[in-house]
Amino acid sequence: MPFPRRSPSAAALLLCALLSWLAIAAGASSSASAAAPPAAARGSATATLATALLVFLPAETDVSPDAPAPPTVLDRFAAHPQLALGMSSATQSGYSARQALLDLTAGTRTSLGTYRPSDPPLLTFTPAAAAPAGAAGRITLWPAAVRRAATAPAEIFPGLLAGSIPGGAGYAGVAGQENLEAIAAAGRDGSVAAVSLGAPTTVAARAQTLLRDHRLVVASLTPGATGDRELGELIAARRPDELLIATQAPPPIQGPQLLWMGIAGLGRPGGLTSATTHVPGVVAGIDVLPTVLDHLGIAVPKAVRGESITASGSRDVAGIEALSNRLGVIGARRTPAIEAFFFTWLGVVLLAGVLRDRRGIAYGMRLGGLALTWLPALLLVTAAIDPSRQAELLTIAGGAFGLAALTDRLLRWPRGVALPAIVGLLFYAVDLANHSHLVIRSLLGPSPRSGSRFYGLGNELEIALTLLLLFAVAATLPRRERSRGGALAFALGGVVLAAVMGSGRLGADVGGVFTVAGGAAVATLLMLPGGVTRRALGIAILTPLAGLGALALLELATGGNGHFTRNVLHGSGGDLVDTVKRRYEVAWSIVSHNYAPMLTILCLLAIAYALRYRHRVYAALDGDAVWRACLGGGVGASIAGTLFNDSGVTMLFIGVVALTCVTAYLRGAPSPPGERASR
């Protein structure tokens, strides 16, 4: 019996269906093979894109008093040769762990005193349940942090880091802990896109999983050996196109902080630095944002003031640790150094008075004034040798008075101040040209730990060097009456010092220019033979603006990258307004608190007294026009520095104290009363 026959159409349909199924299966297999990542890659869309991992490692604190000291975070980072090493300034002019994390997410910062309120809200991390729709976690009180940021005189946007990355950031933490570092993964609305909480031993694996779907992942490790092992796993699993930033978790303590940092993926495991600091081994927390976005190929928002971190030079663990140790003692030694100097001066005056009566008191006064002018140079010496606390105080006080005694013997009064003034100016000019290696280690230098300034000259040195310049000119001019030559000497000296201070590659940017210009302009006016005319006064008033224009040309010619370049030349009008506003808000917060109002009044009274009774106070000068111009210029520099900087009454106080000490030198003439000393 013949088999039943199918219709040709049915057979054709079956054959076509079979062939189609085979084709689809083959195509799917081919597509799956082409899309599959290599074995070492992560099987997701981010496998072909650069990624970044920000890891927080806390220092060990819960250690038995009898146990040996645990390794520092630097030691733990140094154990991984892949990491370039350095330290990061956490905040500016005030510290809190939450503020450090907020600044990191914003990529810019300002003094805590300019916020209203000054302290950040008590932000906490809340996972899943309370998170907004589409998010895996949130930071509580985030709206309060955003409102507070809006009160600062700068464009500060918390959450800008994660908010600039499509899809946001992931966070891997430890269940049952505070997980405060999740703030670094929060977007502009305070939400965290993805969260993975679990055991301390699985942070590395969970962070790797999050990197499959997010280009930035923040991870919190635990102190001790467990955290070290997890960090080692993350470093070992790092892809060539992954940037790994390991940083010390901001500790919940008070006081300025420099946090250890190690980075893999910068091309070489050297020392960290950035254009924000210009200091090898030191970066700022706000530099993390531009570093991550640059690595991911994402445009850095205009509001960001941080600069990308780079690695250069050798991996000098001992050198970085030595720098950290030195920066850590500067603040604690400043007041004892001042006390040691003035108590030594008091002892010299009393001893000399007992031994030589009035002539001895005059000698002691003269010696103290000379010793003060030696201090700036000696502070660079102690910065170079990095002595112990007692040795530094002895070197400063004993060395200053020893050099003063030698100077007084070699140079006639009142020429003696020329030598320490010239030596101090030369020392600082050489070190500034050498990238401020000693200036930042000196007791009168900037304060990298506070984050206010990292290189060049701080406000204290601005006024100190301006006064040294005025003293040097006054002590070396051969003619003592008013003259155009004397006026030109003060003016040219001011131009040179303003160029040194103003250059972003060397010194103090805009504030230093106004300080020097104020002092040099007043001294020049007082030295003009015709007196203070309207024309001369107009020129003097325009001098700071001319200096600002010259600074702009100097910056453009030398390629400097200081505050003036970034905020003015390359910024907008709003940037300039924000800078000026921030300076005066910081200055006012200083002037209006604690003892600053009374100190301001005392300084102004001292100036008024010296002006009102100038013929009595400076009788020993017998009408010396040069020293009168110098002292007037010193007052002008002190006032200009106070008005055009953000240090409040500090510059005025330093200026008045220094001028008082030099007045003591000038009143301590070695000649008998009524006899004018040979000059």
Number of C-alpha atoms within 10 A of each C-alpha: 3 4 5 6 7 9 8 8 9 10 12 12 11 11 12 12 12 11 12 12 12 12 12 11 12 12 12 12 12 12 11 11 10 9 12 13 15 9 7 9 13 18 16 15 13 15 19 12 12 17 26 24 27 22 27 24 25 20 21 14 11 9 10 8 7 6 7 8 11 14 12 14 23 21 13 20 27 18 12 18 13 19 26 31 31 29 28 27 24 29 32 25 19 22 22 21 19 23 22 24 24 30 29 26 29 31 28 25 26 24 21 20 20 23 19 14 14 14 16 20 17 12 18 17 22 19 19 16 11 13 19 15 10 11 18 20 27 28 24 19 15 23 15 14 21 20 14 19 25 16 15 23 23 22 20 24 24 31 28 27 28 30 22 18 18 11 16 24 30 29 33 29 28 19 12 9 12 12 20 19 26 30 29 31 33 31 25 21 16 28 30 33 23 23 24 21 19 14 11 17 15 17 27 25 14 19 27 20 17 21 23 18 21 25 25 30 30 27 28 28 27 22 17 18 10 15 21 19 14 20 25 17 15 19 21 11 14 18 17 11 15 22 23 24 23 25 24 22 24 24 15 10 10 10 11 21 25 24 25 30 28 28 29 23 21 21 13 17 22 25 26 28 25 20 17 22 24 18 20 23 29 29 33 31 30 28 28 24 29 23 22 26 21 15 19 19 11 13 12 20 15 8 15 21 22 26 24 20 23 20 24 16 13 13 21 17 18 9 13 21 17 13 18 21 12 18 20 18 14 21 16 12 15 14 11 13 20 14 13 16 23 14 13 18 22 15 13 20 21 16 15 19 17 12 12 13 13 13 17 20 20 22 24 26 26 28 29 27 26 30 30 25 28 27 23 27 21 22 22 24 18 20 21 14 10 17 14 11 15 12 11 21 21 16 19 26 23 17 18 26 25 15 18 25 18 12 22 20 11 11 13 15 21 25 19 26 30 23 19 26 28 19 17 23 19 13 18 23 17 12 17 22 14 13 18 25 19 22 26 28 26 25 23 22 26 26 24 28 28 21 26 17 20 24 28 33 28 24 23 19 23 27 29 24 22 30 27 24 26 29 28 24 22 28 21 16 16 11 14 19 16 20 18 14 15 26 22 16 20 28 20 14 17 26 19 13 22 30 22 24 30 30 27 25 23 23 29 27 27 24 25 31 32 26 30 36 32 26 31 36 27 26 32 30 25 23 28 21 14 12 13 15 11 9 9 16 15 11 14 19 15 13 19 21 14 15 21 20 12 17 24 19 12 16 22 13 9 11 13 18 19 25 18 24 20 16 19 17 15 12 13 12 12 13 19 17 15 16 19 15 17 20 21 19 20 22 22 18 16 19 20 14 10 10 10 18 14 12 16 18 12 14 18 15 12 15 16 12 12 17 12 11 11 12 13 9 16 18 14 19 19 11 13 16 19 30 25 19 26 28 23 24 28 32 22 23 32 29 22 24 32 24 20 19 22 24 22 25 26 22 26 27 21 18 26 20 15 20 22 17 21 25 19 22 25 25 20 24 22 19 14 9 9 9 10 13 16 8 11
